[in-house]
Amino acid sequence: MTERPGSDSSFYVGYLPMPAGDRWFVRTLVVLLVVWILGVGGIIAMSMRDPGDAAWITSNERVWTGTLAMRPYPMLVPDDDPEHPLLVVSMGKRGAHDRLARHDGFTVRLRGWELHRDGRRLIELAEEEDAIVDVAAGSVLPEPTAFPEPVMLEGEIVDGKCFLGAMKPGDGAGHESCAVLCLRGKLPPMLATVDAGGAPVYHLLVLDGETALSARALTHVARRVRVEGRLAWPFDGLSVLYASEDGITQLE
């Protein structure tokens, strides 16, 4: 068969070696694709925000002993570290109010798993009945310090469990739906903010004297907000921001 002038005489057959020109093209294309994928992946990774040092220690079930307090949210004041109480929640997207109410003010032994972030700690209770054991009639807990002057704080309203380690990241618009479900389930809301030195601070949030957020308050979750209220410190390692729904301004 006579070839037409100017035609490409090379002809690819699957069971024969690839022509030299085609090998060079494929190798170059593969190298460029690998470089492009690595570059795009690196840009995406560098553009993502730091999810923080939150941790959920599911590999180590623990037991704590201390005095249980139900106000404003269930928390355990441990015998070995009374200045740093741990919030207490149930498994899943549920608070532990119903399970713990009758143990209020008692010295108890709790079994579960620890979540923590930047010094704020939380216990996720095991489901079994013996995860809560009364030990004695508890000690008298300190009263919150008197309210100082009103404060104006900027930050994000988050659910305490996810933010402290159950999810990473546990904040931001991508976590809004989960946070709303968690807060509807009576998990403790917090205002995540920073102090004057840029250090993270997480204030438990009580609105209009209620610990359950209303439908209106939930519209502010996962948004940048400014909250006017008053701070109280039931313990050195824990602060509570008392505010009203009218005192919340959405910034974005």
Buried (B, 14 or more C-beta within 10 A) or exposed (E): EEEEEEEEEEEEEEEEEBBEEEEEEEEEEEEEEEEEEEEEEEEEEEEEEEEBEBEBEEEEEEEBBBBBBBEBBBBBBBEEEBEBBBBBBBBEBBBBBEBBEEBBBBBBBBBBBBBBBBEBBBBBBBEEEEBBBEBEEBBEBEEBEEEEEEBEBEBBBBBBBBBBBBBBBBBBEEBBEBBBBBBBBBBBBBBBBEEEEEEBBBBBBBBEEEBEBEEEBBBBBBBEBBBBBBBBBBBEBBBBBBBBBEBBEEEE
